[in-house]
Amino acid sequence: MQSDGETLSPSQRLRQLLAKEGCLDVPGVGDPLSARLAHMELGFEVLFVSGFYVSASMLGLPDADMLGYADMSSALARIRCAVPSAILIMDGDTGYGGPSQVRRTVRGFGQGGAACVMIEDQLAPKQCGHTEGKQVVPFAEACTRVQAAVDERNQMGSAGPLIMARTDARVLGKEEAHRRGRAFREIGVDIVFIEAPPDEAAMKEDCMVMKGTPTMANLVEFSKTPLLGKTRIEELGYKIAIHPVTLLNASLGAMFRWAKELRDGDGRHDSKVQPTAPESTHSSNGGKALPELMGFNDLQRMVGFPEYFTQRKRYQDAHTSYSVEDANKKSRTS
């Protein structure tokens, strides 16, 4: 039992929130500025440090295993410094290697202030769960990866972060995704995340299969999973709903429009608009229409997914029929 004078750890604070009624609405952030806006201006208590967002913001590259443990650790440190009172759910990707690397990731992120670390079962190089062509590791390897994360959490005691286990195995069929979700629950994870349900019925089934264990929904605009309202998400049984790239979409959409205005306009845009007062952000939207979000296909294009897929296909093809002469020819033309 926690005494009144004892400070709760980040994971204990998150566990308390999960024990309450309702579903946590969690925006994705990728840098200190987006974290300050979401937490300090708008009062979001829980933030998701999104690998997609960090990769785009830090590197200008797609969420395709371009980031490593050191990159995400430094991102966590900067965000933690900017919003020390926020509860952070950390995107741990595949744990950056085998079981020992997974354990290091959980310990490092936990010591860095993360309340929860998400570990997934994709095959390296992993990629955003709402893009095409992703693959998962075999069932036994997935379970070993998750077991390593849970072992490290347990060894850290009350200071250890919660473990969220994500499966992308819907690419093999919903039965395999549910099989893995059940196995992760038996291993002892705190939250299960079954990625990319294509419709409301699938979302409801995922929650029913995981009943008794907190589940998370991943809500990406203009993508695979339907964007349901808060009430409906809660009715389906989810405890967490993340919006991993909403702020990124909105900021890029605004930057694109204003850069275009600077390029094509007369440069006197100061008389055309009024500044947005911070106070107005505390109302619903002040009766004004919210700015348009950049589409997910455009977002993928801007961070370089088309080029990544082209490169991936080139090297996959080389595995099947490789010759030094052909490789040199392709190198000169790419």
Secondary structure, 3 states (H helix, E strand, C coil): CCCCCCCCCHHHHHHHHHHCCCCEEEEEECCHHHHHHHHHHCCCCEEEECHHHHHHHHHCCCCCCCCCHHHHHHHHHHHHHHCCCCEEEEECCCCCCCHHHHHHHHHHHHHCCCCEEEEECECCCCCCCCCCCCCECCHHHHHHHHHHHHHHHHHHHHHCCEEEEEECHHHHCHHHHHHHHHHHHHHCCCEEEECCCCCHHHHHHHHHHCCCCCEEEECCCCCCCCCCCHHHHHHHCCCEEEECCHHHHHHHHHHHHHHHHHHHCCCCHHHCCCCCCHHHHHCCCCCCCCCCCCCHHHHHHHHCHHHHHHHHHHHHHHHHCCCHHHHHHHHHHC
